[in-house]
Amino acid sequence: MRPTLRRPLVLACLSLSLGLVLVGCKTKTSDRDLQPLTPPEAIAKFGLPGGGDDRTVWIDPRTSMKYAEAHIPGAISIPFGGGNFEFEAAKVSKGKTAVVVYGDNFQDILADAASKRLIQLGYKDVYTLRGGIEQWVLDGHDIDGTDATSN
């Protein structure tokens, strides 16, 4: 009698697992969904952050500590780790013209991950700044923070 009880239970678990996987696949994003911009391209398209254009928001998904040390002027801090990203991102209007997300540098996958999550949350025109704050500084742009030399 035990083998007959196990079989329906196993089939039910497999069906549930497959269903969850299929539902999860509907909201997946890939690297193809990302729109990379270099700092000069971002400035040409949207102007300098904090320059009076309230239709574009610049998001720094790095830790609050890194943001405090150095960040692009006008950017807002919404740390990607810790579980509050969705809550904090919800404070940003989806009606903005664009969202520009940046990380530390070219190897930093945090900006890509945060950009993908914003796309999944329904934000349109999400861009990822290539090279992050490091490229921003190398291109000669100012940064704000307690230690503007660190990035």
C-alpha positions in Angstrom: 0.0 0.0 0.0 2.9 2.4 0.6 4.2 2.4 -3.0 0.8 3.5 -4.3 0.7 6.4 -1.9 4.2 7.6 -2.8 3.5 7.6 -6.5 0.7 10.3 -6.4 2.7 12.3 -3.9 5.8 12.2 -6.1 3.8 13.1 -9.2 2.1 16.0 -7.3 5.5 17.4 -6.2 6.9 17.1 -9.7 3.9 18.9 -11.1 4.1 21.7 -8.6 7.8 22.1 -9.2 7.4 22.2 -12.9 4.5 24.7 -12.6 6.7 27.0 -10.4 9.5 26.8 -12.9 7.3 27.7 -15.8 5.7 30.6 -13.9 9.2 31.9 -12.9 10.3 31.7 -16.6 7.7 34.2 -17.6 9.3 37.0 -15.7 12.9 36.2 -16.5 15.1 38.8 -18.1 18.4 38.2 -19.9 21.4 40.3 -20.9 19.6 41.0 -24.2 17.1 43.1 -22.2 19.8 45.4 -20.9 20.5 48.7 -22.6 24.2 49.7 -21.9 25.3 53.3 -22.1 28.7 54.8 -21.6 28.9 57.9 -19.5 29.2 60.2 -22.5 26.2 58.5 -24.1 24.2 58.8 -20.9 25.0 62.5 -20.6 24.1 63.1 -24.3 20.8 61.3 -23.9 19.7 62.5 -20.5 22.0 65.3 -19.4 24.0 65.3 -16.1 22.2 63.7 -13.2 20.7 66.1 -10.9 20.8 68.8 -13.6 17.2 69.7 -13.3 15.8 66.9 -15.5 13.4 65.1 -13.1 12.3 62.7 -15.8 15.4 60.6 -15.4 16.5 58.9 -12.2 20.0 57.6 -11.6 20.2 54.6 -9.2 23.2 53.4 -7.2 22.5 49.8 -6.2 25.8 49.5 -4.2 25.8 49.3 -0.5 24.8 52.4 1.5 28.4 52.6 2.8 29.9 52.7 -0.8 27.3 55.3 -1.7 28.2 57.5 1.2 31.9 57.2 0.3 31.4 58.1 -3.4 28.5 58.4 -5.8 27.4 60.2 -8.9 25.8 63.5 -7.9 22.1 63.4 -8.1 21.9 59.5 -7.9 19.8 57.9 -5.3 20.9 55.0 -3.2 18.8 51.8 -3.5 21.0 48.9 -2.3 20.4 45.8 -4.2 21.2 43.4 -1.3 19.3 43.0 1.9 15.7 42.5 0.6 14.5 46.1 0.5 15.3 46.8 -3.2 11.8 46.2 -4.4 10.3 48.3 -1.6 12.7 51.2 -2.2 12.4 51.0 -6.0 8.6 51.3 -5.7 9.2 54.9 -4.5 10.6 55.7 -8.0 7.8 56.6 -10.4 7.5 54.2 -13.3 6.5 57.2 -15.4 10.1 58.5 -15.5 11.6 58.8 -19.0 14.5 56.6 -18.0 16.3 54.9 -15.2 20.1 54.8 -15.3 21.8 52.2 -13.0 25.5 52.1 -12.2 27.9 49.9 -10.2 31.6 50.1 -9.4 33.2 49.2 -12.7 33.0 47.1 -15.9 33.3 43.8 -13.9 30.6 44.7 -11.4 27.5 42.6 -12.1 25.5 44.4 -9.5 24.3 47.1 -11.9 23.2 44.5 -14.5 21.3 42.5 -11.8 19.6 45.6 -10.5 18.7 46.7 -14.0 17.2 43.3 -14.8 15.2 43.4 -11.6 13.8 46.9 -12.4 12.7 45.6 -15.8 11.0 42.7 -14.1 9.2 45.1 -11.8 7.8 46.9 -14.8 10.1 49.9 -15.3 10.6 50.9 -18.9 13.7 52.4 -20.5 16.2 51.0 -17.9 19.8 51.7 -18.9 23.0 50.3 -17.3 26.0 52.6 -17.1 29.0 50.8 -18.6 32.1 51.1 -16.4 30.1 52.3 -13.5 31.4 55.0 -11.2 35.0 54.1 -12.1 34.5 55.0 -15.7 32.5 58.1 -14.7 35.6 59.4 -12.8 38.0 58.3 -15.6 35.9 60.4 -18.0 36.5 63.5 -15.7 33.1 63.8 -14.1 32.6 64.9 -10.5 31.4 62.6 -7.7 30.0 63.3 -4.3 30.7 61.6 -1.0 32.8 61.5 2.1 35.8 59.9 0.2 35.4 61.1 -3.3 38.7 59.5 -4.3 37.4 55.9 -3.5 35.2 54.0 -5.8 
